[in-house]
């Protein structure tokens, strides 16, 4: 049984946001904060914050509030950021290069140890002080280097064969930027899907919905 198996998914999804806000508070020299003050900054209710944190034992003191640094470290520990999981990245194109270059892997619980591509023009180039390896070397690399997670920054069509290879090598955790649904193919993996197009379409919907609202109100008034 997992330690936090019964914690609701929305609570887990809010933890990185807590972590980010607390980090900003530390940067601003704030040492303690109440749930009410934190709620006003984050747009959540104080009750919601207390309920979320109580899922992990609760970290505040009545009349004192929360130690910003203490809570920051506790949430980081809950998220597993004090681990140093080895990750490899598949795909050194524009997206893969951006992910490799701009993500703070070391501050997010991971160490990027390898980058792979099948384009001869990309193989041998250096990204984040890592030389891009030929995809044909993936199997030998993973046999020589323990790999905890793989990051997919490749087209959907390329994923099945690569995923089969990694799965056969014992890799069970994936950060997936492709549109391939890994969880259908493999039932015992951990996967976090990143759908940038979905996010953009949701933004489009929200804008459209907001722009349609006055027109909807006009119709109601006429009726």
N, C-alpha and C positions, 0 to 999 in steps of 0.2 A: 504493500500500500504506500502510495506517495505521501509525503509529509503534508502537502497542501492539496490533496486530491479533492476535498470537498469544498474548496474555495470557488465561488462563482467566477466564471470567465470574465465578466465585466470588471470585477474587482482587480483581477490580475492585470487586465489591460490598463487600469488607471495607475498602477504602480510606477511605470516609467515616467508618467506625468508628475506624480508626487516627487519622484527623484529629481527630475529636471527643475521643478520650482524650488525645492529645498536647496539645490546647488546654487541657484541664482540668489537665494536669500543669504547663503554663506558668502558668496562673492560680494554682497552688499553689506557684510559685517553684522548681519542680524543673527543673534545667538539663540533666541527662543521665540516661540510664536504660539498663539492659542489656535484652537480649531476654528474659532470664529474669524480670526484675522486671516488664517490660511484659506478659509472658504471664500472670503471676499476677493482674494487674489486669484483663486482658481475657478471661480464661478460654480462651485459646488456648495451644498449646504453643510453646515458644521456637523449636523447629525450624520450625513453621508460619510464625511471624513472619519468621524469617530467609529462608525460601523465598519468601514473598510479596514482601519488599523486594528480594531478589536479582533478581526478575523485572524490576526497573526499574534495576538496576545495583548495588544494595546501598549502604547509607549509614552503616554502623557502622564502628568502629575496634576492633581486637582489644585487649582490656585497658581500653578506655574506654567502649565501648557506643555509644549514639546520642546525638547532640546533640538535645535535645527541640525546641528552636526550629528548628534546621536541618532536622530530619526533618519537622516540621510544615509548613515552607515548601515543602520538596521535594514532599510529598504534595499540598499545595494546588496546586502547579504542575502535577503530573501530572493532577490532576482538572480542571485548567483554570480554577481559581477566580480567577486573575489576569486573566481576560478580563472583558469587560463586555458580555455578549450582551443585546441588546434583546429583551424578552419582553412579550407582551400576554396579558391574561386575558379569557376569554370566560365570562360568567356572574357576575353580581354578587349572587347569592342568598346564603343563609347560608354555604354551603361556600366560594364564591368570595370572599366578604367575609372569612372567616376566613383563607383562604390569603393573600390580599392584605395583610391586616393583620399577621399573625403570622410570616410567612416572612421570613428575613433574606436577601433576594434579593442585595443588594450584597455580602454576605459569601460568597455561593455562586455567584459568577460571572455574575450576571444583573442587569439593570436593568429594573424594571417601568415601561413607558412608556405603557401604555394599558389601560383596562378597558371592556368592552362588554356591553350587555344589551339585550333587546328589550322590557323592561317599562318603560312610560312613568313608573311610580312610582319606578324606580331610576335612570333616565337623569337626569343632572344632579346626583345626589348625589355626595358626595366621599368617597373611600376612599383612604387612604394619600396624601393630598394630590393625588389624581388624580380629575378629574371623570369620572364614568361616561358614556360616549358611547353613542349609539344604534347598534345592531348594523348598521343600514343604512349607517353611515359607515365600516364596517370596511375596505372596499376602498379608498376614497380615503385613509384614514389610512395603510394599509400602502404605498400608492404614494408617499406623502409622507415616510414614516418607515421606514427599513430595519428589518425585523422578523426576528429570528433564530429565535424560538420562540414557540409559542402554548400557553397553558394552558387546558384544557377543564374547566370546572366547570359543565357543563350536562347535561341529561338525554340519554340515549343517542339518542333519536329526533331530537334537534336537531343532532347531530354531523355527519352526512353532508354536508348542504348547506353548513355553515360550513367544514368541512374541505376540500370541493371549492373553495370560494372562496379559502381560504388557500393551498392547494396550487397553484392557478392563479396566485397572486401570488408563488410561489417559496418559501413557507415549508415547510421540510422537517423541522422538529424540534418535538416535541410532548410536553408533560407532561399526561398524560391521566387525569383523575379520573372520566370517564364509563366506562360498560361497553361502549362501542363499540370493536371491534377494528380500529384504524386500519391495522395492519400487513398485514391481509388486503386492504384496499382499495388501499393504496399500498405498492409494494415497495421504494421507494428513500428511505424516511423513517427518521428516528431518533425512537423513541418510548419513553418511560418510563411504564408504566402503574401507576397507584396504585389498588388494589382494597381499599378499607377493609372492605367486607363479607367478602371472602375472608380477610383478616387476622383479623377477629373470629371467623369460623367455625373457623379453625385454632386460635385460643385455646380455643374451645368444645371442639374435638376433644381438645386436650391435657388440659383439665380432666376431660373424660369418661373419657379413657384412664387418667388417674391415679386417678380415683375407682373405676374398674372393676378396677384391679389387685388389691386385696385379695380381691375376690370371685373373680377368676380363680385366685388362689393357693389359696383355699379349695377350689375345685373340683379343683385338681391334687392337693391333700393327700388329698381324699376318694378320688380315683382310686388 
